[in-house]
């Protein structure tokens, strides 16, 4: 028998000790966790469905996200908000119509919808520009939750950016915390 081999009886005995010790540690952790402010971690998931009647639009979804945070009961944590479609975006910025117009104009210069023949993706489709616009504006945002409220900087709001509308799409809102 080499120095690395352990007799079966000794291994069985040591395994019981380890299992017993693991249970004790788990029980102690559960007692510790119960004593923490706020208790155990919560997880909350909700989907926000949108159907934008135009090809492109920016929609402030902050009120819906705030409602979901209240509904979750999380006082301290994080919220992830992400577009669940590859031609839509979620981003944070100011709720100002001039800025939204500027975004739309800028994105259309970077990735114009027409002529649709300029894109290889547009074989049987016409939304290649929407994929590019989504890539620029981003897929998701994460916002801190403090004292049960979204912890924004000045003027910050959460927006859904639609770049290939006229059909139902969803936004995932995932909240974790205590």
RODO-2510 file (C-alpha; in nm, 4 decimals, decimal comma):
residues 178
     n   res          X          Y          Z
     1     x     0,0000     0,0000     0,0000
     2     x     0,1395     0,3416    -0,1029
     3     x     0,1385     0,6451     0,1234
     4     x    -0,1631     0,7845    -0,0667
     5     x    -0,3928     0,4897    -0,0102
     6     x    -0,6347     0,4936     0,2809
     7     x    -0,7814     0,1698     0,4164
     8     x    -1,1562     0,1366     0,3424
     9     x    -1,2618     0,1338     0,7106
    10     x    -1,0626     0,4500     0,7829
    11     x    -1,2052     0,6229     0,4712
    12     x    -1,5622     0,5328     0,5715
    13     x    -1,5010     0,6649     0,9246
    14     x    -1,3449     0,9918     0,7973
    15     x    -1,6266     1,0399     0,5422
    16     x    -1,8849     1,0251     0,8226
    17     x    -1,6895     1,2832     1,0198
    18     x    -1,6690     1,5162     0,7175
    19     x    -2,0415     1,4740     0,6443
    20     x    -2,1233     1,5345     1,0094
    21     x    -1,9006     1,8446     1,0167
    22     x    -2,0573     1,9733     0,6912
    23     x    -2,4063     1,9468     0,8415
    24     x    -2,2927     2,1345     1,1510
    25     x    -2,1415     2,4117     0,9378
    26     x    -2,4607     2,4337     0,7294
    27     x    -2,6769     2,4557     1,0436
    28     x    -2,4528     2,7311     1,1853
    29     x    -2,4714     2,9244     0,8559
    30     x    -2,8520     2,9005     0,8515
    31     x    -2,8639     3,0375     1,2076
    32     x    -2,6274     3,3179     1,1050
    33     x    -2,8326     3,3978     0,7923
    34     x    -3,1564     3,4198     0,9938
    35     x    -2,9947     3,6857     1,2113
    36     x    -2,8935     3,9068     0,9188
    37     x    -3,0961     4,2184     0,8444
    38     x    -3,3420     4,1482     0,5643
    39     x    -3,3091     3,7727     0,5859
    40     x    -3,2304     3,5422     0,2955
    41     x    -3,1791     3,6558    -0,0643
    42     x    -3,4928     3,6998    -0,2773
    43     x    -3,5257     3,6471    -0,6502
    44     x    -3,8098     3,7923    -0,8603
    45     x    -3,8754     3,7636    -1,2349
    46     x    -4,1291     3,9426    -1,4508
    47     x    -4,1737     4,0002    -1,8235
    48     x    -4,2897     4,3264    -1,9728
    49     x    -4,4522     4,2779    -2,3157
    50     x    -4,4596     4,5601    -2,5701
    51     x    -4,5986     4,5977    -2,9190
    52     x    -4,4763     4,9179    -3,0778
    53     x    -4,6940     5,0308    -3,3734
    54     x    -4,3997     5,1983    -3,5527
    55     x    -4,0715     5,0623    -3,6848
    56     x    -3,8602     5,2629    -3,4359
    57     x    -3,9418     5,4137    -3,0975
    58     x    -3,8026     5,4890    -2,7516
    59     x    -4,0328     5,4086    -2,4601
    60     x    -3,9724     5,5025    -2,0978
    61     x    -4,0272     5,1797    -1,8999
    62     x    -3,9086     5,3203    -1,5646
    63     x    -4,2594     5,3234    -1,4081
    64     x    -4,3086     4,9531    -1,4857
    65     x    -3,9658     4,8613    -1,3458
    66     x    -4,0348     5,0667    -1,0312
    67     x    -4,3653     4,8804    -0,9871
    68     x    -4,1892     4,5445    -1,0222
    69     x    -3,9310     4,6489    -0,7600
    70     x    -4,2160     4,7341    -0,5184
    71     x    -4,3892     4,4064    -0,6019
    72     x    -4,0679     4,2076    -0,5374
    73     x    -4,0300     4,3392    -0,1836
    74     x    -3,6534     4,3774    -0,2336
    75     x    -3,5140     4,6680    -0,0316
    76     x    -3,1428     4,6292    -0,1126
    77     x    -3,0246     4,4603    -0,4310
    78     x    -3,0029     4,4830    -0,8081
    79     x    -3,2417     4,4820    -1,1001
    80     x    -3,1454     4,3560    -1,4448
    81     x    -3,3601     4,4835    -1,7309
    82     x    -3,2903     4,3359    -2,0731
    83     x    -3,4494     4,3217    -2,4142
    84     x    -3,5316     3,9622    -2,5039
    85     x    -3,5179     4,0270    -2,8772
    86     x    -3,2194     4,0916    -3,1028
    87     x    -3,3676     4,4015    -3,2678
    88     x    -3,4577     4,5871    -2,9478
    89     x    -3,2535     4,7547    -2,6771
    90     x    -3,2682     4,8660    -2,3142
    91     x    -3,0598     5,1645    -2,2054
    92     x    -3,0472     5,4452    -1,9487
    93     x    -3,0606     5,8128    -2,0380
    94     x    -3,2621     6,1337    -2,0023
    95     x    -3,6338     6,1434    -2,0876
    96     x    -3,6101     6,4352    -2,3289
    97     x    -3,7766     6,4265    -2,6716
    98     x    -3,4995     6,6267    -2,8412
    99     x    -3,2434     6,3728    -2,7228
   100     x    -3,4588     6,0842    -2,8478
   101     x    -3,4827     6,2540    -3,1861
   102     x    -3,1033     6,2936    -3,1860
   103     x    -3,0579     5,9232    -3,1038
   104     x    -3,2894     5,8247    -3,3885
   105     x    -3,1168     6,0553    -3,6378
   106     x    -2,7677     5,9431    -3,5302
   107     x    -2,8561     5,5726    -3,5423
   108     x    -3,0149     5,6117    -3,8849
   109     x    -2,6920     5,7749    -4,0114
   110     x    -2,4819     5,4917    -3,8655
   111     x    -2,7088     5,2100    -3,9862
   112     x    -2,9664     5,3405    -4,2351
   113     x    -3,2693     5,1229    -4,2968
   114     x    -3,2621     5,1815    -4,6728
   115     x    -3,1470     5,0740    -4,9146
   116     x    -3,2079     4,7308    -4,7644
   117     x    -2,9923     4,5756    -5,0375
   118     x    -2,6787     4,7168    -4,8701
   119     x    -2,6907     4,4464    -4,6017
   120     x    -2,6055     4,0785    -4,6485
   121     x    -2,8479     3,9862    -4,3679
   122     x    -3,1409     4,1215    -4,5693
   123     x    -3,1969     3,8187    -4,7895
   124     x    -3,5695     3,7659    -4,7374
   125     x    -3,5658     4,0183    -4,4519
   126     x    -3,5331     4,3926    -4,4150
   127     x    -3,4135     4,4404    -4,0569
   128     x    -3,0321     4,4236    -4,0660
   129     x    -3,0181     4,7875    -3,9593
   130     x    -3,2205     4,7010    -3,6471
   131     x    -2,9613     4,4418    -3,5420
   132     x    -2,6841     4,6994    -3,5777
   133     x    -2,8779     4,9674    -3,3889
   134     x    -2,9403     4,7246    -3,1027
   135     x    -2,5696     4,6452    -3,0884
   136     x    -2,4888     5,0142    -3,0510
   137     x    -2,7568     5,0929    -2,7901
   138     x    -2,7037     4,7796    -2,5822
   139     x    -2,8951     4,4774    -2,4598
   140     x    -2,9482     4,5461    -2,0892
   141     x    -2,8997     4,7659    -1,7861
   142     x    -2,8388     4,6871    -1,4216
   143     x    -2,9590     4,9339    -1,1576
   144     x    -2,8955     4,9279    -0,7835
   145     x    -3,1949     4,9097    -0,5502
   146     x    -3,1497     5,1101    -0,2304
   147     x    -3,4173     5,1359     0,0373
   148     x    -3,6650     4,9742    -0,2042
   149     x    -3,6121     5,2277    -0,4841
   150     x    -3,4124     5,2454    -0,8065
   151     x    -3,0871     5,4230    -0,7234
   152     x    -3,0480     5,6542    -1,0236
   153     x    -2,8258     5,9508    -1,0946
   154     x    -2,9853     6,2822    -1,1930
   155     x    -3,2288     6,2558    -1,4863
   156     x    -3,1661     5,8839    -1,5408
   157     x    -3,4541     5,6728    -1,6687
   158     x    -3,4786     5,3256    -1,8244
   159     x    -3,5784     5,3069    -2,1911
   160     x    -3,6832     5,0356    -2,4305
   161     x    -3,5486     5,1041    -2,7796
   162     x    -3,7418     4,9436    -3,0638
   163     x    -3,5715     4,9198    -3,4035
   164     x    -3,7962     4,6715    -3,5881
   165     x    -4,1424     4,7173    -3,4395
   166     x    -4,4978     4,6228    -3,5292
   167     x    -4,4864     4,2922    -3,3352
   168     x    -4,4926     4,1744    -2,9746
   169     x    -4,1605     4,1648    -2,7917
   170     x    -4,0644     4,1223    -2,4298
   171     x    -3,8330     4,2725    -2,1742
   172     x    -3,7050     4,0615    -1,8848
   173     x    -3,6928     4,2232    -1,5406
   174     x    -3,4920     4,0158    -1,2900
   175     x    -3,4588     4,1432    -0,9333
   176     x    -3,2332     3,9955    -0,6669
   177     x    -3,1595     4,1144    -0,3162
   178     x    -3,3014     4,1225     0,0300
***
